[in-house]
């Protein structure tokens, strides 16, 4: 009897793990497991048809940025600064509007705006009140901005279903996540989706990159605090984690799907200085020492300039 109960309990445990916890033995097995998990994620977010029907997404955010590479201290905890902004993605008209307002340590304020209306694209520096032409106004060139929105992350993956592969399960913070990977069609970058095993919602995605401080590292974008918005599950928070450290954490203060967007946002603002022809009028050169200068007023900040003497150029040419 004891042996029977033990075997029965073991069978129940194995059965509860399910087929998706088993290591795939071929690319086809991996693909099929990935599709099962991915299709459930699409349903949990509102369904593929509903997600594709979204024409305009308008989100505002505010939060905290962590100055990991420009902190006032040489080690964590890093200096924090406020951040806020607005992102509008209009896939029907081929338009994107992005405005960010941030600060760097030392109270340096940075406020920029990027717009592509499908015909032209430009960048605005509101601190300097200058604008710059941005090459390539195509919406497809801005896939990085798409991925700030979880439903777009799923739609981009849905466009390449044959590339989906199931990697495995991960347990973290008391929750389990399915890991699904695919190669993006814009630059071939390998993207790993984290699907919550309980809710089937997209918890985030990961990419591998070369970090200036640690070398090869994982970059994570995580989504949390989901709630329904017009029949679609949408997160309330977005967290950016380079190399395992929080770089930015924001909450969405306002989310609108298929709402009205003012036409004025898609027209370049008037009264700005054309920054395409040269430096700003207030750019100055400050000498610190012989051959050492500070160029002030470039792109809203200061740049160092060091002049090096090239010794032996003539003699080298003679030898050549």
C-alpha positions as a Markdown table, in Angstrom:
| # | Residue | x | y | z |
|---|---|---|---|---|
| 1 | Unk | 0.0 | 0.0 | 0.0 |
| 2 | Unk | 2.8 | 2.4 | 0.8 |
| 3 | Unk | 4.5 | 1.6 | -2.5 |
| 4 | Unk | 1.2 | 2.2 | -4.4 |
| 5 | Unk | 0.6 | 5.6 | -2.7 |
| 6 | Unk | 4.2 | 6.6 | -3.5 |
| 7 | Unk | 3.9 | 5.7 | -7.1 |
| 8 | Unk | 0.5 | 7.4 | -7.4 |
| 9 | Unk | 1.8 | 10.6 | -5.9 |
| 10 | Unk | 4.8 | 10.6 | -8.2 |
| 11 | Unk | 2.6 | 10.1 | -11.2 |
| 12 | Unk | 0.4 | 13.0 | -10.2 |
| 13 | Unk | 3.5 | 15.3 | -9.8 |
| 14 | Unk | 4.9 | 14.3 | -13.2 |
| 15 | Unk | 1.4 | 14.8 | -14.8 |
| 16 | Unk | 1.0 | 18.3 | -13.3 |
| 17 | Unk | 4.3 | 19.4 | -14.8 |
| 18 | Unk | 2.8 | 18.9 | -18.3 |
| 19 | Unk | 4.3 | 18.5 | -21.7 |
| 20 | Unk | 5.6 | 22.1 | -21.7 |
| 21 | Unk | 8.1 | 21.4 | -18.9 |
| 22 | Unk | 9.7 | 18.6 | -20.9 |
| 23 | Unk | 12.9 | 19.4 | -22.8 |
| 24 | Unk | 12.1 | 19.5 | -26.6 |
| 25 | Unk | 14.0 | 16.9 | -28.6 |
| 26 | Unk | 13.7 | 18.7 | -32.0 |
| 27 | Unk | 13.2 | 22.1 | -33.5 |
| 28 | Unk | 9.6 | 21.1 | -34.4 |
| 29 | Unk | 8.9 | 20.1 | -30.7 |
| 30 | Unk | 10.4 | 23.4 | -29.6 |
| 31 | Unk | 8.2 | 25.3 | -32.1 |
| 32 | Unk | 5.0 | 23.5 | -31.1 |
| 33 | Unk | 5.6 | 24.2 | -27.4 |
| 34 | Unk | 6.3 | 27.8 | -28.1 |
| 35 | Unk | 3.2 | 28.2 | -30.2 |
| 36 | Unk | 1.0 | 26.7 | -27.4 |
| 37 | Unk | 2.4 | 29.1 | -24.9 |
| 38 | Unk | 2.4 | 32.1 | -27.3 |
| 39 | Unk | -1.2 | 31.5 | -28.5 |
| 40 | Unk | -2.4 | 31.5 | -24.8 |
| 41 | Unk | -0.6 | 34.8 | -24.3 |
| 42 | Unk | -2.4 | 36.3 | -27.3 |
| 43 | Unk | -5.8 | 35.2 | -25.8 |
| 44 | Unk | -4.9 | 36.5 | -22.4 |
| 45 | Unk | -4.0 | 40.0 | -23.8 |
| 46 | Unk | -7.3 | 40.2 | -25.7 |
| 47 | Unk | -6.9 | 38.0 | -28.7 |
| 48 | Unk | -4.9 | 38.5 | -31.9 |
| 49 | Unk | -7.8 | 40.0 | -33.8 |
| 50 | Unk | -8.3 | 42.7 | -31.1 |
| 51 | Unk | -4.6 | 43.5 | -30.8 |
| 52 | Unk | -4.3 | 43.9 | -34.6 |
| 53 | Unk | -7.3 | 46.2 | -34.6 |
| 54 | Unk | -5.7 | 48.8 | -32.3 |
| 55 | Unk | -4.9 | 51.8 | -34.5 |
| 56 | Unk | -3.7 | 54.4 | -32.0 |
| 57 | Unk | -2.0 | 54.0 | -28.6 |
| 58 | Unk | -1.4 | 57.1 | -26.5 |
| 59 | Unk | 0.4 | 56.6 | -23.2 |
| 60 | Unk | 1.9 | 59.0 | -20.7 |
| 61 | Unk | 4.4 | 58.0 | -18.1 |
| 62 | Unk | 6.4 | 59.3 | -15.1 |
| 63 | Unk | 8.9 | 57.7 | -12.9 |
| 64 | Unk | 12.6 | 57.5 | -11.9 |
| 65 | Unk | 15.8 | 57.1 | -13.8 |
| 66 | Unk | 18.9 | 55.6 | -12.3 |
| 67 | Unk | 22.2 | 57.3 | -13.5 |
| 68 | Unk | 24.1 | 54.0 | -13.6 |
| 69 | Unk | 26.8 | 55.4 | -16.0 |
| 70 | Unk | 26.7 | 59.1 | -14.8 |
| 71 | Unk | 26.1 | 58.8 | -11.1 |
| 72 | Unk | 27.6 | 61.1 | -8.5 |
| 73 | Unk | 28.8 | 58.0 | -6.8 |
| 74 | Unk | 31.2 | 55.4 | -8.2 |
| 75 | Unk | 29.1 | 52.5 | -7.0 |
| 76 | Unk | 25.4 | 51.7 | -6.2 |
| 77 | Unk | 23.1 | 53.0 | -5.0 |
| 78 | Unk | 23.1 | 55.2 | -8.1 |
| 79 | Unk | 21.9 | 58.8 | -8.3 |
| 80 | Unk | 18.2 | 59.0 | -9.2 |
| 81 | Unk | 16.5 | 61.6 | -11.3 |
| 82 | Unk | 12.8 | 62.2 | -12.3 |
| 83 | Unk | 11.6 | 61.3 | -15.8 |
| 84 | Unk | 8.3 | 61.7 | -17.6 |
| 85 | Unk | 7.0 | 61.6 | -21.2 |
| 86 | Unk | 4.4 | 60.6 | -23.8 |
| 87 | Unk | 4.4 | 58.1 | -26.6 |
| 88 | Unk | 1.8 | 58.0 | -29.4 |
| 89 | Unk | 1.9 | 55.1 | -31.9 |
| 90 | Unk | -0.5 | 55.5 | -34.8 |
| 91 | Unk | 0.1 | 52.4 | -37.0 |
| 92 | Unk | -2.7 | 53.2 | -39.4 |
| 93 | Unk | -1.3 | 56.5 | -40.4 |
| 94 | Unk | 2.4 | 55.4 | -40.0 |
| 95 | Unk | 3.1 | 58.0 | -37.3 |
| 96 | Unk | 5.0 | 58.1 | -34.0 |
| 97 | Unk | 5.2 | 60.9 | -31.4 |
| 98 | Unk | 7.7 | 60.6 | -28.5 |
| 99 | Unk | 8.4 | 63.3 | -25.9 |
| 100 | Unk | 10.7 | 62.8 | -23.0 |
| 101 | Unk | 11.7 | 65.1 | -20.1 |
| 102 | Unk | 14.6 | 63.9 | -17.9 |
| 103 | Unk | 17.3 | 65.2 | -15.7 |
| 104 | Unk | 21.0 | 64.3 | -15.3 |
| 105 | Unk | 22.9 | 64.5 | -12.1 |
| 106 | Unk | 23.7 | 68.2 | -11.4 |
| 107 | Unk | 20.1 | 69.3 | -12.3 |
| 108 | Unk | 20.8 | 69.4 | -16.0 |
| 109 | Unk | 17.4 | 69.3 | -17.7 |
| 110 | Unk | 16.8 | 67.5 | -20.9 |
| 111 | Unk | 13.6 | 67.7 | -22.9 |
| 112 | Unk | 13.3 | 66.3 | -26.4 |
| 113 | Unk | 10.7 | 65.4 | -28.9 |
| 114 | Unk | 10.8 | 63.0 | -31.8 |
| 115 | Unk | 8.2 | 62.9 | -34.5 |
| 116 | Unk | 7.7 | 61.0 | -37.7 |
| 117 | Unk | 4.5 | 61.6 | -39.7 |
| 118 | Unk | 5.2 | 59.0 | -42.4 |
| 119 | Unk | 6.6 | 61.7 | -44.8 |
| 120 | Unk | 9.3 | 63.3 | -42.7 |
| 121 | Unk | 10.9 | 63.0 | -39.3 |
| 122 | Unk | 12.5 | 65.5 | -36.9 |
| 123 | Unk | 14.0 | 65.8 | -33.5 |
| 124 | Unk | 13.4 | 68.9 | -31.2 |
| 125 | Unk | 15.6 | 70.0 | -28.4 |
| 126 | Unk | 13.3 | 72.1 | -26.3 |
| 127 | Unk | 16.0 | 73.3 | -23.9 |
| 128 | Unk | 17.9 | 74.9 | -26.9 |
| 129 | Unk | 14.7 | 75.4 | -28.9 |
| 130 | Unk | 16.3 | 73.8 | -32.0 |
| 131 | Unk | 15.1 | 71.2 | -34.4 |
| 132 | Unk | 17.0 | 68.7 | -36.5 |
| 133 | Unk | 16.0 | 66.6 | -39.5 |
| 134 | Unk | 16.0 | 62.8 | -38.8 |
| 135 | Unk | 16.7 | 60.5 | -41.8 |
| 136 | Unk | 14.4 | 57.7 | -42.7 |
| 137 | Unk | 10.8 | 58.6 | -41.7 |
| 138 | Unk | 9.5 | 55.1 | -42.2 |
| 139 | Unk | 7.6 | 53.7 | -39.2 |
| 140 | Unk | 9.2 | 50.3 | -39.6 |
| 141 | Unk | 12.6 | 51.9 | -38.6 |
| 142 | Unk | 11.3 | 52.6 | -35.1 |
| 143 | Unk | 10.7 | 49.0 | -33.9 |
| 144 | Unk | 12.6 | 49.9 | -30.7 |
| 145 | Unk | 9.8 | 52.3 | -29.7 |
| 146 | Unk | 7.2 | 49.6 | -30.6 |
| 147 | Unk | 8.6 | 47.4 | -27.9 |
| 148 | Unk | 7.7 | 49.8 | -25.2 |
| 149 | Unk | 4.2 | 48.5 | -25.6 |
| 150 | Unk | 3.6 | 44.8 | -24.7 |
| 151 | Unk | 0.9 | 44.2 | -27.3 |
| 152 | Unk | 3.3 | 45.4 | -30.0 |
| 153 | Unk | 5.9 | 43.1 | -28.7 |
| 154 | Unk | 3.5 | 40.2 | -29.2 |
| 155 | Unk | 2.4 | 41.4 | -32.6 |
| 156 | Unk | 6.0 | 41.7 | -33.9 |
| 157 | Unk | 6.5 | 38.1 | -32.7 |
| 158 | Unk | 3.2 | 37.0 | -34.3 |
| 159 | Unk | 4.4 | 38.2 | -37.7 |
| 160 | Unk | 7.2 | 35.6 | -37.5 |
| 161 | Unk | 5.5 | 32.5 | -35.9 |
| 162 | Unk | 7.8 | 30.1 | -37.6 |
| 163 | Unk | 10.7 | 31.6 | -35.8 |
| 164 | Unk | 9.3 | 31.0 | -32.3 |
| 165 | Unk | 11.2 | 28.5 | -30.1 |
| 166 | Unk | 10.5 | 27.3 | -26.5 |
| 167 | Unk | 13.6 | 27.6 | -24.3 |
| 168 | Unk | 12.3 | 26.4 | -21.0 |
| 169 | Unk | 10.9 | 27.5 | -17.6 |
| 170 | Unk | 12.3 | 30.0 | -15.1 |
| 171 | Unk | 11.3 | 30.4 | -11.5 |
| 172 | Unk | 11.9 | 33.9 | -10.1 |
| 173 | Unk | 10.3 | 35.8 | -7.2 |
| 174 | Unk | 7.8 | 33.0 | -6.5 |
| 175 | Unk | 6.5 | 32.9 | -10.1 |
| 176 | Unk | 7.2 | 30.8 | -13.1 |
| 177 | Unk | 7.8 | 32.1 | -16.6 |
| 178 | Unk | 7.9 | 30.4 | -20.0 |
| 179 | Unk | 10.8 | 31.6 | -22.1 |
| 180 | Unk | 10.2 | 31.8 | -25.8 |
| 181 | Unk | 12.7 | 33.2 | -28.3 |
| 182 | Unk | 12.7 | 34.4 | -31.9 |
| 183 | Unk | 14.9 | 36.5 | -34.2 |
| 184 | Unk | 13.4 | 39.9 | -35.0 |
| 185 | Unk | 12.9 | 40.7 | -38.7 |
| 186 | Unk | 14.3 | 44.2 | -38.5 |
| 187 | Unk | 17.9 | 43.5 | -37.4 |
| 188 | Unk | 18.0 | 39.8 | -36.6 |
| 189 | Unk | 18.3 | 40.4 | -32.9 |
| 190 | Unk | 17.4 | 37.5 | -30.8 |
| 191 | Unk | 14.5 | 38.4 | -28.4 |
| 192 | Unk | 13.4 | 36.2 | -25.5 |
| 193 | Unk | 9.8 | 36.7 | -24.3 |
| 194 | Unk | 8.9 | 36.0 | -20.7 |
| 195 | Unk | 5.3 | 34.7 | -20.4 |
| 196 | Unk | 3.8 | 34.3 | -16.9 |
| 197 | Unk | 2.9 | 30.7 | -16.5 |
| 198 | Unk | -0.1 | 31.5 | -14.3 |
| 199 | Unk | -1.7 | 34.6 | -16.0 |
| 200 | Unk | -0.2 | 33.9 | -19.6 |
| 201 | Unk | 0.6 | 37.7 | -19.8 |
| 202 | Unk | 3.8 | 39.1 | -21.2 |
| 203 | Unk | 6.0 | 39.8 | -18.2 |
| 204 | Unk | 8.8 | 41.2 | -20.3 |
| 205 | Unk | 11.5 | 40.4 | -22.8 |
| 206 | Unk | 15.3 | 40.1 | -22.9 |
| 207 | Unk | 18.1 | 40.7 | -25.3 |
| 208 | Unk | 21.8 | 40.1 | -25.1 |
| 209 | Unk | 24.1 | 43.2 | -25.5 |
| 210 | Unk | 27.6 | 44.5 | -24.9 |
| 211 | Unk | 27.5 | 46.5 | -21.6 |
| 212 | Unk | 30.1 | 49.1 | -21.1 |
| 213 | Unk | 30.6 | 48.2 | -17.5 |
| 214 | Unk | 30.2 | 44.4 | -17.4 |
| 215 | Unk | 30.7 | 43.2 | -21.0 |
| 216 | Unk | 28.2 | 40.6 | -22.4 |
| 217 | Unk | 25.0 | 41.1 | -20.4 |
| 218 | Unk | 21.2 | 40.8 | -20.5 |
| 219 | Unk | 19.0 | 43.8 | -21.1 |
| 220 | Unk | 15.4 | 43.4 | -19.7 |
| 221 | Unk | 12.2 | 45.3 | -20.2 |
| 222 | Unk | 9.6 | 44.2 | -17.7 |
| 223 | Unk | 5.9 | 44.9 | -17.5 |
| 224 | Unk | 3.8 | 44.8 | -14.4 |
| 225 | Unk | 0.4 | 45.7 | -12.8 |
| 226 | Unk | -1.8 | 44.7 | -15.8 |
| 227 | Unk | -5.4 | 46.0 | -16.0 |
| 228 | Unk | -8.0 | 45.9 | -18.8 |
| 229 | Unk | -8.2 | 48.9 | -21.1 |
| 230 | Unk | -10.9 | 48.7 | -23.8 |
| 231 | Unk | -10.8 | 44.9 | -23.9 |
| 232 | Unk | -7.0 | 44.7 | -23.9 |
| 233 | Unk | -4.7 | 43.9 | -20.9 |
| 234 | Unk | -2.3 | 46.8 | -20.5 |
| 235 | Unk | 0.5 | 47.2 | -17.9 |
| 236 | Unk | 0.6 | 49.9 | -15.3 |
| 237 | Unk | 4.4 | 49.9 | -14.9 |
| 238 | Unk | 7.5 | 49.4 | -17.2 |
| 239 | Unk | 10.9 | 48.6 | -15.8 |
| 240 | Unk | 14.2 | 48.8 | -17.8 |
| 241 | Unk | 17.0 | 46.6 | -16.3 |
| 242 | Unk | 20.4 | 46.7 | -18.0 |
| 243 | Unk | 22.9 | 44.1 | -16.8 |
| 244 | Unk | 20.6 | 43.1 | -13.9 |
| 245 | Unk | 20.3 | 46.6 | -12.4 |
| 246 | Unk | 17.2 | 48.9 | -12.6 |
| 247 | Unk | 18.0 | 51.7 | -15.1 |
| 248 | Unk | 14.5 | 53.2 | -15.3 |
| 249 | Unk | 11.1 | 52.5 | -13.6 |
| 250 | Unk | 8.0 | 54.3 | -14.8 |
| 251 | Unk | 4.3 | 54.0 | -14.2 |
| 252 | Unk | 1.7 | 54.7 | -16.9 |
| 253 | Unk | -0.4 | 57.6 | -15.7 |
| 254 | Unk | -2.8 | 57.7 | -18.7 |
| 255 | Unk | -3.5 | 55.1 | -21.4 |
| 256 | Unk | -5.8 | 55.7 | -24.3 |
| 257 | Unk | -6.5 | 53.2 | -27.2 |
| 258 | Unk | -7.9 | 54.6 | -30.4 |
| 259 | Unk | -8.6 | 58.0 | -28.9 |
| 260 | Unk | -8.4 | 61.4 | -30.7 |
| 261 | Unk | -4.9 | 62.9 | -31.2 |
| 262 | Unk | -4.4 | 66.6 | -32.0 |
| 263 | Unk | -3.3 | 67.2 | -35.6 |
| 264 | Unk | -0.8 | 69.8 | -34.3 |
| 265 | Unk | 1.4 | 67.1 | -32.8 |
| 266 | Unk | 2.3 | 65.9 | -36.3 |
| 267 | Unk | 3.5 | 69.3 | -37.6 |
| 268 | Unk | 6.9 | 70.7 | -36.8 |
| 269 | Unk | 6.6 | 73.4 | -34.2 |
| 270 | Unk | 7.2 | 77.0 | -35.3 |
| 271 | Unk | 9.6 | 79.5 | -33.8 |
| 272 | Unk | 12.5 | 77.0 | -33.5 |
| 273 | Unk | 16.1 | 77.5 | -34.7 |
| 274 | Unk | 17.1 | 75.3 | -37.6 |
| 275 | Unk | 19.9 | 73.1 | -36.1 |
| 276 | Unk | 20.8 | 71.4 | -39.3 |
| 277 | Unk | 23.2 | 74.1 | -40.5 |
| 278 | Unk | 25.7 | 74.3 | -37.7 |
| 279 | Unk | 26.1 | 74.9 | -33.9 |
| 280 | Unk | 23.7 | 76.9 | -31.8 |
| 281 | Unk | 24.2 | 80.7 | -31.6 |
| 282 | Unk | 25.1 | 80.4 | -27.9 |
| 283 | Unk | 27.9 | 77.9 | -28.5 |
| 284 | Unk | 31.2 | 79.1 | -26.9 |
| 285 | Unk | 34.7 | 77.9 | -26.6 |
| 286 | Unk | 36.2 | 78.1 | -23.1 |
| 287 | Unk | 40.0 | 77.6 | -22.7 |
| 288 | Unk | 41.0 | 75.6 | -19.6 |
| 289 | Unk | 44.7 | 75.2 | -20.4 |
| 290 | Unk | 47.0 | 75.1 | -23.5 |
| 291 | Unk | 45.2 | 72.9 | -26.1 |
| 292 | Unk | 42.4 | 72.0 | -23.6 |
| 293 | Unk | 39.0 | 73.5 | -24.1 |
| 294 | Unk | 35.3 | 73.1 | -23.1 |
| 295 | Unk | 32.8 | 73.6 | -26.0 |
| 296 | Unk | 29.7 | 74.9 | -24.2 |
| 297 | Unk | 26.2 | 74.7 | -25.6 |
| 298 | Unk | 26.5 | 71.6 | -27.9 |
| 299 | Unk | 23.3 | 69.5 | -27.8 |
| 300 | Unk | 22.3 | 71.1 | -24.5 |
| 301 | Unk | 25.5 | 70.2 | -22.7 |
| 302 | Unk | 29.3 | 70.7 | -22.6 |
| 303 | Unk | 31.9 | 68.7 | -24.5 |
| 304 | Unk | 35.7 | 68.6 | -23.9 |
| 305 | Unk | 38.2 | 69.3 | -26.7 |
| 306 | Unk | 41.8 | 68.3 | -26.5 |
| 307 | Unk | 44.3 | 69.2 | -29.3 |
| 308 | Unk | 47.1 | 66.7 | -29.9 |
| 309 | Unk | 50.3 | 67.5 | -31.7 |
| 310 | Unk | 51.2 | 64.9 | -34.3 |
| 311 | Unk | 55.0 | 64.6 | -34.0 |
| 312 | Unk | 57.2 | 63.3 | -36.7 |
| 313 | Unk | 54.6 | 63.5 | -39.5 |
| 314 | Unk | 57.1 | 65.0 | -42.1 |
| 315 | Unk | 59.8 | 62.4 | -41.3 |
| 316 | Unk | 57.3 | 59.6 | -41.6 |
| 317 | Unk | 56.2 | 60.8 | -45.0 |
| 318 | Unk | 59.8 | 61.0 | -46.1 |
| 319 | Unk | 60.5 | 57.5 | -45.1 |
| 320 | Unk | 57.3 | 56.3 | -47.0 |
